[in-house]
Structures are given as structure tokens and as C-alpha cells.
């Protein structure tokens, strides 16, 4: 029998080893990742060759969409390549009813779903928990689908795994749901133990000792109860638990039910997981202050009173203003504020917070987009908001040759934004020349303002054009360096922090910031132990 494995990540490699055991089956592997193809010469990128196999095992990623739902496009693409009647086993985690959906879309395929329990934990597990690394040690296998198809899969697996395993056949829906049920429970258990860690801490008790007493009850399983250190394990993370919890929440909501308990688990984890590095754009200070209403509608404005309320809350909890280094090394003790885009009101905000709270210079970070100062380039989105507010957004659609203008203003703005972020620096210059005006230009700090702020706060670079620097990368490094040079000449001091426009970054940009002499780079999503992808939370 010939078996094809599609996707050679952690799960795919585990199943390659499993099916190669005893040499019963001829196994081929397919992947389109260049690193995988370079490292393993037996991996092929010719996906059409899977049709030469009898069983096709799909182990491709199912990443999260921006709303937290599960993206099954890669699985769909793989299935579309299989052109003849084949037995297909999906090991990728997919939402409820998706196997059935694929079976209807590809009626000539015999699709079975099987939840996978191979994991990437980095600690020792004894019997009976040691099946997280090797498929052959799994004590049971679950196969969901038509019983005629699951019977065939059982025969294939049992030839290797033997007669002592449990081979459970059920519906694809049951199999899909049990995977989400398990990971949601593990996530809940971790948050529960974190809560009791804090409870023990508040009473002056030792969590480790309390845990050992608790676990004397044989009805309680030890897994997912250990907290190793204060920084890394007070929340759940990794590739599976956050994604799967978010996935089942979003897909359940689409079914018409609000899973409020799981939403609270997710909310608790998010609060623990985030650093106390706040991200702020526009600040409303005075009643007569003129700010385009669209900034409010897009959630880009926060009042100075809200900022002070948050600061007071941190201080009441015994926290202190701190530098980025302090916030990263001790997130439960320090917080800091970052302000993006260099808006005019930021100078008053800096003075007010510095004076009222005696905030340290390192704890207030103002990220300056120097395009306006060096080239009279406005932030393109400020132009968009201005044109939209003045009912002239159709001119931008014409200028950019974008179709689908409709009556939904926010949707129109998002369409333009998607187009804008991928454009070259020259496009942003031409856009400013075509549509900028004094009303927009006056929204920004001038050189004197920035120099004054630098006496009481930290100045960071926010680039020049406020575009997605992942595009036109040959120009991105130049732009990052030039923005650094402009600010250093202006302030006569070293600029050590870069702030990615829109928070968008990748390994290339992170390495560029490091090579150009920055000590930190601010993003939105946080990567642990990576100073060049420091996450922030919306204020």
C-alpha cells in the first residue's frame, strides 16, 4: 500500500515515522515549504503526485483568521488536487461540520477525520502520558466518518499499532468536537490553576505545597496544574490551545450560541498574556478640541481622563512606571505608555503625565513618523479620514483605481487601507501631493515640539511613510535607517526604539532593526524573548 503525507511539520513528521515502522507501507511526503524541501531531499513539492497513493494523510496548518475563526483553505486546496477516488485522512484540526462539508464538496473522496494528540511539550511525561511525541505510543485512535471508510483506516493503523490499542469509530462531527472539547478543558484548567496561584499568593501560602495536597485526591489529574515560574506559565500559549479555544468560540457563535464561559477563559488568558505596554494614538484633552469623528468611530481616540484612570489603576495595584526592559522582565510590576504617529496633542499629554505622576522618561515613548517633517508626507490614513469626512472618498477610489465603492463608509475606508499599505514610498509622496492640505498637516508635531518632548520622554522612530514595510523590502531597510538618522540629527541623541507601522513585521524586518542598532522594536502581537517583536495592548 502507498501512503502520501501532505504537510511535513511536527505532526506530518510524526506520522511519517509511524507509517514507516516495520516497512509495511510505501510512504511519500509532500510540502511546498522551501526550508523543508531543502532540508529533506525525500520531500516533494509535486502535489499532483499524491494521486499515485492509496491513502492520503493531510497534516497541513489550519491557522486562525483575524477574527479568531479557523482558516481551512489549505486543507481545501489539498483536497482539490486529489482528482480520483481516494481514501483521505485529515489530521489537521478543523471546526465542527467541516469534514461533512468537504465530503459534499468532493463526493468522490472518502474523507475521515481523526483528532491528533502529538504535542510539542518540552518536559518529561511518564506512562500513560508519554504518547505526545510518538504516534505508536498513542493508547487510542479516534476515526470519524462513514463506517466503511473508518473500517479501512482501522485496518491500516492496527497493522502497525497492534491489537492492544483502542480504535474508536464515530461520526466526523463527534470526532471534530472532542478535539476542541479537550483543548478547551486544558485551557480552562490552566487558568483555574493560575487563579489559585494568585489566591495562594494573596494569603501568603505556597502554591506548590497547596497543589501537592490537592492532588492527593485521586479524582484530580496532575496534568496542566504545574506553574514553573511567575513569568512564563501564568497563562496558556503555544500553537494549539489559544487557536483552538478561539476557533470553537467563533464557530459556536456562528451557530447562534454564545459560549460565555469559554469566552471568559479566553479573556482571562488575554489579560494575563499581555504586557502592560499600552498603545495610544489620538488623545482627546479639551472639549473644544477638533478631532475628525471618524477617528472616534475607528476606535483611535482615547480621552486623557481614561488614560489617567488606567494609570491610577496600575499604581493602586502597586505597579510603577517602567522602561521597556523593566516591562518585559517584570510585567506584573511595571507599565509604560507608547504614543503613535506624532499627533499635535501629544506634547500636552507628555507634559501633563510627566508632571502629574513624575513618570520616568523611559516610561513615556512617543513614536514619530518623520515623513511630514522631512518630505511633507502625511500619514495616508489621515488623508483618507479627511476625505471621507468631507464626502470626497470617491476621489480616492478613482485615484487608486479601486472598485466596489458602496454606502458603508467604514468598509470603504478599510478597502482603501488594504490597498494603501502595500504601496511603495513614491506612491505615498504622490498621494500627499495630490490630496494633502494644511488642516491635515497641522495635526502633527513640529520639530520644536519633538525636541521639547524628548526632554521628558523617549522618542522612537515610526518610519517615514507609515506603510507596511513587509512590502518593497529593498526600500524598507533604507526607510528605517533614514528615519533613525533624521531623528538622531534632530535631537542629538541615539534612537534605540523602532515602532513598526500598523504593527506589521516579519523576520527580515526584525533582523534589519537589530542590524541598524535598535534595541527594541514595537509591534502589536508579542513574541516572547524577542526584543524586536514587542507586543502592546490598546489603551
C-alpha positions in Angstrom: 0.0 0.0 0.0 1.2 3.5 -0.8 0.6 6.3 1.7 1.1 10.1 1.0 1.6 12.5 3.8 0.9 16.2 2.9 2.5 18.7 5.2 5.8 17.9 6.9 5.6 19.9 10.1 5.5 18.4 13.6 2.5 16.2 13.0 3.5 15.2 9.5 6.9 14.1 10.6 5.4 12.0 13.5 3.2 10.2 11.0 6.0 9.7 8.6 7.9 7.8 11.3 4.7 5.9 12.3 3.9 4.7 8.8 7.5 3.8 8.1 7.6 1.4 11.1 8.1 -2.2 10.1 8.2 -1.2 6.5 4.7 -2.3 5.7 3.8 0.7 3.7 5.5 2.8 0.9 5.4 6.4 2.3 5.9 9.6 0.3 5.9 13.1 1.6 4.7 16.4 0.1 5.3 20.0 1.2 5.8 23.4 -0.5 7.9 25.0 2.2 11.3 25.8 0.8 13.1 25.2 4.1 11.6 21.7 4.3 12.4 20.9 0.7 16.0 22.0 1.2 16.4 20.0 4.5 14.7 16.8 3.4 15.6 15.5 0.0 12.8 12.9 0.1 10.1 15.6 0.4 8.4 16.5 -2.9 6.6 19.7 -3.9 4.7 18.0 -6.8 1.4 17.7 -5.1 -0.3 16.2 -8.1 1.7 13.0 -7.4 -0.4 12.3 -4.4 -2.9 10.6 -6.8 -0.4 7.7 -7.0 -1.1 6.8 -3.4 -3.9 4.7 -1.8 -4.2 6.7 1.4 -3.6 10.5 1.7 -2.9 11.9 5.2 -3.4 15.6 5.5 -1.3 17.3 8.1 -1.3 20.9 6.9 -1.8 24.0 9.1 -5.3 25.4 9.9 -4.3 28.9 11.1 -6.6 31.4 12.7 -8.3 34.1 10.7 -8.2 37.7 12.0 -11.5 37.2 13.9 -10.2 34.0 15.6 -12.1 31.6 13.4 -10.3 28.7 11.8 -8.9 29.0 8.2 -9.3 25.7 6.4 -8.3 27.0 3.0 -5.1 24.9 2.9 -7.0 21.7 3.6 -9.4 22.7 0.9 -6.6 23.4 -1.6 -5.1 20.0 -0.9 -8.4 18.2 -1.4 -9.0 20.0 -4.7 -5.8 18.5 -6.1 -6.9 14.9 -5.4 -8.5 14.1 -8.7 -9.6 10.5 -8.3 -11.5 8.4 -5.8 -9.2 8.2 -2.7 -9.2 7.4 1.0 -8.3 10.6 2.8 -7.4 11.0 6.5 -7.5 14.6 7.9 -5.2 15.0 10.9 -5.3 18.9 10.8 -7.6 20.3 13.4 -10.8 21.6 11.7 -14.1 23.1 13.1 -17.3 21.1 13.6 -19.1 20.0 10.4 -16.2 20.8 8.1 -15.4 17.2 7.3 -19.1 16.8 6.2 -18.8 20.0 4.2 -15.7 18.7 2.4 -17.3 15.3 1.8 -20.2 17.0 0.0 -17.9 19.3 -2.0 -15.7 16.3 -3.0 -18.2 13.4 -3.2 -15.6 11.2 -4.9 -13.3 11.3 -1.9 -13.7 9.0 1.2 -12.8 11.5 3.9 -12.2 10.6 7.6 -11.3 13.0 10.3 -9.0 11.9 13.2 -8.1 14.3 16.1 -4.4 14.3 16.8 -2.6 14.2 20.2 1.0 14.7 19.2 2.3 17.7 21.1 5.4 19.9 21.5 5.7 19.9 25.3 9.3 20.2 26.5 9.1 18.2 29.7 9.2 14.5 30.6 6.0 12.6 30.7 5.8 9.0 32.1 3.3 6.3 31.3 0.4 6.6 30.5 1.0 10.2 29.3 4.1 9.6 27.1 2.3 9.4 23.7 2.7 13.2 23.0 5.9 12.5 20.9 5.4 9.2 19.1 2.2 8.1 17.4 2.8 4.5 18.0 2.5 5.1 21.8 -1.0 6.5 21.5 -3.3 4.3 23.5 -6.3 5.0 21.4 -7.2 6.3 18.0 -10.4 8.1 17.0 -11.7 8.0 13.4 -14.8 10.0 12.4 -16.6 9.4 9.1 -18.6 6.8 7.2 -18.1 3.4 8.9 -17.0 1.8 5.6 -14.2 4.3 5.4 -13.2 4.3 9.1 -13.0 0.4 8.9 -10.4 0.8 6.2 -8.4 3.3 8.3 -8.5 1.0 11.4 -7.1 -1.9 9.4 -4.2 0.3 8.2 -3.4 1.6 11.7 -3.8 -1.7 13.5 -1.3 -3.4 11.3 1.4 -1.2 12.9 -0.1 -0.2 16.3 -1.3 -3.7 17.1 -4.2 -5.3 18.9 -3.9 -3.7 22.4 -4.9 -0.2 21.2 -8.4 1.1 21.2 -9.8 2.0 17.8 -12.9 4.2 18.2 -15.1 4.8 15.2 -17.7 7.6 15.4 -19.2 10.4 13.3 -16.9 13.1 11.9 -18.8 15.7 13.9 -18.2 13.9 17.2 -14.5 13.5 16.3 -14.1 17.2 15.5 -15.9 18.3 18.7 -14.0 16.1 21.0 -10.7 17.7 20.0 -12.0 21.2 20.8 -13.6 19.9 24.0 -10.2 18.5 25.2 -8.1 21.6 24.4 -10.7 23.9 25.8 -10.7 21.9 29.0 -6.9 22.1 29.2 -7.0 25.8 28.7 -9.7 26.2 31.4 -7.6 24.0 33.8 -4.5 26.2 33.3 -6.4 29.4 34.0 -8.0 27.8 37.1 -4.6 26.9 38.5 -3.3 30.3 37.7 -6.2 31.8 39.7 -5.3 29.6 42.7 -1.7 30.6 42.3 -2.8 34.2 42.8 -5.1 33.2 45.6 -2.3 31.4 47.4 0.0 34.4 46.8 -2.6 36.8 48.3 -2.8 34.8 51.5 1.0 34.2 51.7 0.6 30.5 51.0 2.9 28.3 48.8 1.1 27.2 45.7 3.4 24.2 45.1 2.6 22.9 48.5 -1.1 23.5 48.2 -1.1 21.8 44.8 0.5 18.7 46.2 -2.2 18.5 48.9 -4.9 19.0 46.3 -3.5 16.3 44.1 -3.7 13.7 46.8 -7.3 13.3 45.8 -7.2 10.6 43.1 -10.1 12.2 41.2 -7.8 15.1 40.2 -5.3 14.6 37.3 -1.9 16.2 37.7 -1.6 17.3 34.1 -1.7 21.1 33.4 -1.5 22.0 37.1 2.2 23.0 37.5 3.3 26.6 37.5 7.0 26.7 36.9 7.7 30.4 37.2 5.8 33.6 37.5 6.5 35.0 34.1 6.1 32.2 31.6 3.3 29.9 32.9 0.6 32.1 34.2 -1.3 31.7 31.0 -1.6 29.1 28.2 0.2 29.7 24.9 1.7 27.7 22.1 0.3 26.7 18.8 -2.8 24.8 19.8 -4.7 25.9 23.0 -5.2 29.6 22.1 -6.0 28.9 18.5 -8.4 26.0 19.3 -10.2 27.9 22.1 -10.7 30.9 19.8 -11.8 28.6 17.0 -14.5 26.8 18.9 -15.7 30.1 20.4 -16.1 31.8 17.0 -17.6 28.9 15.2 -20.1 28.3 18.0 -21.2 31.9 17.9 -21.9 31.4 14.2 -24.2 28.6 15.2 -26.2 31.0 17.3 -24.9 30.2 20.8 -22.7 32.4 22.9 -20.2 30.2 24.8 -19.8 32.8 27.6 -17.8 30.5 29.9 -15.1 29.8 27.3 -15.1 33.5 26.3 -14.3 34.3 30.0 -11.4 31.8 29.9 -10.1 33.4 26.8 -10.5 36.9 28.3 -8.6 35.9 31.4 -5.8 34.4 29.4 -5.5 37.5 27.2 -5.3 39.7 30.3 -2.5 37.6 31.8 -0.7 37.1 28.5 -0.4 40.8 27.5 2.4 43.0 28.6 1.4 46.2 30.3 2.8 48.3 27.4 -0.1 50.5 26.3 -0.6 51.8 22.7 -2.3 55.1 22.2 -3.0 57.1 19.0 -5.1 60.3 19.3 -5.9 61.8 22.7 -9.0 63.9 23.5 -8.0 66.5 26.0 -10.3 69.6 25.7 -14.0 69.9 25.0 -13.3 72.3 22.1 -10.6 70.1 20.6 -11.3 69.3 16.9 -10.8 65.7 16.0 -12.3 64.1 12.9 -15.3 61.9 14.2 -14.0 59.0 12.1 -11.1 58.6 14.5 -13.6 58.0 17.2 -15.6 55.6 15.1 -12.4 53.6 14.3 -11.5 53.4 18.0 -8.4 55.5 17.6 -9.2 58.2 20.2 -8.9 57.8 24.0 -9.6 60.6 26.5 -6.9 61.9 28.8 -9.2 61.0 31.7 -9.3 57.4 30.6 -5.5 57.3 30.3 -5.2 58.7 33.8 -7.8 56.2 35.1 -5.7 53.4 33.7 -2.5 54.8 35.2 -4.2 55.2 38.6 -5.4 51.6 38.4 -1.8 50.4 37.8 -0.5 52.5 40.6 -3.2 51.2 43.0 -2.1 47.7 42.2 1.4 48.5 43.4 2.9 48.8 39.9 5.3 51.5 38.7 6.2 53.4 35.6 9.0 51.5 33.9 11.2 51.2 30.8 10.6 48.6 28.1 13.3 46.5 29.6 11.6 46.5 33.0 8.1 45.9 31.5 9.5 42.9 29.6 11.4 41.4 32.5 8.8 42.0 35.2 5.3 42.6 33.6 3.5 42.3 36.9 5.4 45.2 38.4 6.0 47.8 35.6 3.9 49.5 32.8 4.7 52.1 30.2 2.8 54.2 27.6 3.5 54.5 23.9 2.0 57.1 21.6 2.0 56.5 17.9 2.1 58.9 14.8 3.2 62.1 16.4 -0.1 64.0 16.8 -0.1 67.6 17.9 -1.8 66.9 21.2 0.9 64.5 22.3 3.1 67.3 23.6 0.5 68.4 26.1 -0.1 64.8 27.1 3.6 64.3 27.7 3.8 67.4 29.9 0.7 66.5 31.8 1.6 62.9 32.6 5.2 63.7 33.4 4.3 66.4 35.8 1.3 64.8 37.5 2.8 61.4 38.0 6.5 62.1 37.9 6.7 59.5 35.2 10.2 58.4 34.2 11.5 59.4 30.8 11.8 55.8 29.7 8.2 55.0 30.5 6.7 57.5 28.1 7.5 56.6 24.5 6.5 58.8 21.5 6.8 57.1 18.1 7.4 59.7 15.5 6.6 59.3 11.8 9.1 61.7 10.2 7.7 61.8 6.7 5.8 65.0 7.5 9.0 66.6 8.8 11.4 65.5 6.1 9.2 65.3 3.0 5.8 66.8 3.9 4.4 63.3 3.6 1.2 62.9 5.6 0.1 59.7 7.1 -2.0 58.3 4.2 -4.8 57.2 6.6 -5.1 60.7 7.9 -5.8 61.8 4.3 -8.4 59.0 4.0 -10.2 60.1 7.1 -10.2 63.7 6.0 -11.6 62.9 2.5 -14.2 60.5 3.9 -15.4 63.1 6.5 -15.7 65.7 3.7 -17.6 63.2 1.5 -14.8 63.1 -1.1 -13.8 59.5 -0.7 -14.8 58.6 -4.2 -11.9 60.8 -5.4 -9.5 58.4 -3.6 -11.2 55.4 -5.2 -10.7 57.0 -8.6 -7.1 57.9 -7.9 -6.3 54.4 -6.7 -8.5 52.7 -9.3 -10.3 50.7 -6.6 -13.7 49.3 -7.4 -16.6 48.4 -5.1 -17.4 51.8 -3.7 -20.5 51.5 -1.5 -22.6 53.2 1.1 -20.7 51.7 4.0 -18.1 54.4 4.9 -16.1 52.2 7.3 -16.0 49.4 4.7 -14.8 51.9 2.1 -12.0 53.1 4.4 -10.9 49.5 5.0 -10.8 48.8 1.3 -8.5 51.8 0.7 -6.4 50.8 3.7 -5.8 47.3 2.3 -4.6 48.9 -1.0 -2.5 51.6 0.6 -0.4 49.6 3.0 1.2 47.6 0.1 2.3 50.6 -2.0 5.8 52.0 -2.5 7.2 55.1 -0.8 6.8 57.0 -4.0 3.1 56.4 -4.1 2.7 57.9 -0.6 4.6 61.0 -1.7 2.4 61.4 -4.8 -0.7 60.8 -2.7 0.3 63.6 -0.3 0.9 66.0 -3.2 -2.5 65.2 -4.7 -4.7 65.4 -1.6 -2.8 67.0 1.4 -3.9 70.3 3.0 -3.0 72.5 5.9 -5.8 71.1 8.0 -4.1 67.6 7.9 -0.5 68.9 8.2 -1.4 70.9 11.3 -2.4 67.7 13.2 1.3 66.8 13.6 4.1 67.7 16.0 6.7 70.0 14.6 10.5 69.8 15.2 10.4 72.1 18.1 7.6 70.1 19.7 9.5 66.8 19.3 12.7 68.4 20.8 10.7 69.6 23.8 9.0 66.1 24.3 12.5 64.5 24.2 13.5 66.3 27.4 10.8 64.5 29.4 10.1 61.3 27.4 11.7 58.9 25.0 11.5 59.4 21.2 11.2 56.4 18.9 11.1 56.1 15.2 7.9 55.2 13.4 9.3 55.2 9.9 8.6 57.7 7.1 5.6 56.7 5.0 3.6 54.6 7.5 3.3 51.8 5.0 3.5 48.0 5.6 7.3 47.6 5.5 7.0 43.9 4.6 6.3 45.0 1.1 9.1 46.6 -1.1 11.6 45.3 1.4 14.5 46.5 -0.7 13.4 50.0 0.3 12.3 49.2 3.8 15.7 48.9 5.4 16.7 52.3 3.8 13.5 53.9 5.2 14.0 52.5 8.7 17.7 53.8 8.7 16.8 57.2 7.3 14.0 57.7 9.9 16.6 56.9 12.6 19.2 59.3 11.2 16.7 62.1 10.8 15.6 61.9 14.5 19.1 61.5 15.8 20.3 64.6 13.9 17.2 66.5 15.1 17.6 65.5 18.8 21.4 64.9 19.0 20.8 61.6 20.8 20.6 58.0 19.9 17.3 56.5 18.8 17.1 52.9 20.2 13.4 52.0 19.6 11.6 51.4 16.3 7.8 51.1 16.0 6.5 49.1 13.0 3.8 51.0 11.1 0.5 49.1 11.6 2.5 46.7 13.8 3.3 44.7 10.7 6.7 42.9 10.8 8.5 39.7 9.9 11.8 38.0 10.4 13.5 40.2 7.8 12.4 43.5 9.4 13.2 42.2 12.9 16.8 41.4 11.8 17.0 44.7 10.0 16.1 46.7 13.1 18.7 44.7 15.1 21.4 45.3 12.5 20.6 49.0 12.3 21.3 49.4 16.0 17.8 49.5 17.5 17.5 47.8 20.9 13.7 47.2 20.7 11.0 47.2 18.0 7.3 47.7 18.9 4.6 45.6 17.4 1.1 44.6 18.4 1.4 40.8 18.6 4.1 39.8 21.1 6.8 37.3 20.6 8.3 36.1 23.8 12.0 36.6 24.3 12.3 38.7 21.1 13.1 42.4 21.7 12.2 43.1 18.0 8.6 42.0 18.3 7.4 43.6 21.5 3.6 43.4 21.7 1.4 46.2 23.0 -2.2 46.4 24.2 -4.7 49.0 23.1 -5.4 51.6 25.7 
